[in-house]
Amino acid sequence: MMNQLNLFSNAGVRALVAGALLLALTAIACGGAAPAAQAEPITVEVTRVVEQPGPEVTREVQVEVTRIVEHPGAEVTREVPVEVTRVVREFAPNDDPGELIIYSGRSESLVDPIIQQFKGATGIDVRVKYAGTAALAATLLEEGANSPADVFYAQDPGGLAAVSEMMTELPTDIIEMTPEWARSAEGHWVGVTGRARVVVYGTDQLSEDDLPNDLWGFTEPEWKGRVGWAPTNGSFQAMVTALRRGWGEERAEEWLRAMIANDVKIYPKNTPQVAAAAAGEIDVGLVNHYYLYRFIAEEGEDFAARNAHLRGAGPGSIVLVSGAGILETADNPENAEAFIRFLLSSVGQQYFAGQTFEYPMVEGVRPSVLLTPLAEIEQPEITLADLSDLAGTQALLQKTGALP
């Protein structure tokens, strides 16, 4: 019965609402074109929507429809859940919802809130092993059929593709929740959120027009000592895998060596690169798009860094996904399916859109208005399934000295 239910805790929804309202206010603040009086939210109606996530439970959700005028003559309607009727699962007194073991290549600070919502809604005993996506993929390959993991929740498609053969085919209804480009061709994993590779640049030093069209431009002498990267980061390694596919092995190696010769600055992860760009320690960093918006949310619009999507439709502008799949050897497959459905539910997708500023993968869930629409990003013609050779990328990074 558990895998048929998509239940929500009041506390989780209140957290989601707070994020959604904060996002709406941020959007108003960023718009700047409409007079202040027009930008104030006006509640125009409240409707009660009845959803049926499964044949056994009816969930009643109140939706407050708020009308926001962002620009003169343009209306944008936001639907913000304000209250959810608590649903008590109809288990027999001795029923045990069981457990779920997740190997998470996503950081605890990002995904623990949504995991806790799932745990609170279902009563499932969730245990999470956190580590880097590449490290967990290597662990899974080493553990093989003896792995205790039920779900691999990865930061990037490279890690998922590396262990795809260890995963079972997902149910059709889960697969079809996501766009075709954002999932395994064999149905072994699905994308949960979109994560665009960008250049973050310090606005005190540069404008977007000062940036090259593609990553190769940063090998020029004028960029010596001005660029940062995080070679141990899973998304960076997925991007290098895309370089190998798009440019070929020889040119990808040449780029890595040229960047090192150009005194690229090394960081442990993406967040300090964004901070360094704003502080003027570097001029640009090679990161995922959403880190910037967390800084802006905390420090305001005066934060001295912005993102740019490279214009050359090269691997440096690829949109990656975080994603999840179920191990063939999972002891708790029904709970694993329930978890992935929860990540792809409107609650899960709105959490990522509103709280982590990632692109939702499910139709009907709006991304943050701060983000460049996916359709406007000039991406390379590389499929996520092409990013499976994580081991080859790590070997190349070690060969060139980018990794110890």
ABEGO torsion letter per residue (X at the ends): XAAABBBBBAAAAAAAAAAAAAAAAAAAAAAGABBAAAABBBBABBBBBBBBABAABBBBBBBBBBBBBABBGBBBBBBBBABBBBBBBBBBAABBAEBBBBBBABBAAAAAAAAAAAAAAAGBBBBBBBBBAAAAAAAAAAAEAABABABBBBABAAAAAAAAAABBBBBAAAAAABBAAABBAAGABBBABBBBBBBBBBAAABBAAABBABAAAAABAAABGABBBBAABAAAAAAAAAAAAAAEAAAAAAAAAAAAAAGBBBBABAAAAAAAAAAGABABBBBBAAAAAAAAAAAEAABBBBBBBBAAGBAAABBBBBBBBBBAABABAAAAAAAAAAAABAAAAAAAAAAAGBBBABBGBBBBAABBBAAABBBBBBBAAAAABAAAAAAAAAAAGABX
